[in-house]
Amino acid sequence: MYEVNLQPDAQEIYAKADKALAEKIIRCLEQLRANSLIEIDLQSR
């Protein structure tokens, strides 16, 4: 597994997000961290 670090802008958005959105963000980041060996080009999506 890898450590996920948010850029300052992303940290600010996360801090301001409501609880439901924050939980969705955490779920997504956990999936990315757990499945980091799968090649995904996030910027092209």
C-alpha positions as CSV (number, residue, x, y, z in Angstrom):
1,M,0.0,0.0,0.0
2,Y,1.0,3.6,-0.6
3,E,0.5,6.7,1.5
4,V,-2.0,9.2,0.0
5,N,-1.0,12.9,0.3
6,L,-3.4,15.7,-0.7
7,Q,-2.1,18.9,-2.2
8,P,-2.9,22.1,-0.1
9,D,-5.9,23.0,-2.4
10,A,-7.3,19.5,-2.1
11,Q,-6.8,19.6,1.7
12,E,-8.8,22.8,1.9
13,I,-11.7,21.4,-0.1
14,Y,-11.7,18.3,1.9
15,A,-11.8,20.3,5.2
16,K,-14.8,22.3,3.9
17,A,-16.7,19.3,2.6
18,D,-19.8,18.1,4.3
19,K,-19.6,14.7,6.1
20,A,-21.2,12.7,3.3
21,L,-18.8,14.1,0.7
22,A,-15.8,13.6,3.0
23,E,-16.8,9.9,3.5
24,K,-17.0,9.4,-0.3
25,I,-13.6,11.0,-0.8
26,I,-12.1,8.8,1.9
27,R,-13.6,5.7,0.3
28,C,-12.2,6.7,-3.1
29,L,-8.7,7.4,-1.7
30,E,-8.7,4.0,0.1
31,Q,-9.6,2.2,-3.1
32,L,-6.8,4.0,-4.9
33,R,-4.3,3.2,-2.2
34,A,-5.4,-0.4,-2.0
35,N,-5.4,-0.9,-5.8
36,S,-2.4,1.3,-6.6
37,L,-0.8,-1.5,-8.7
38,I,-3.6,-1.1,-11.3
39,E,-2.5,1.4,-13.9
40,I,-4.9,4.3,-14.0
41,D,-4.4,7.5,-15.8
42,L,-6.5,9.8,-13.6
43,Q,-5.7,13.0,-15.5
44,S,-7.1,11.7,-18.8
45,R,-10.5,11.1,-17.2
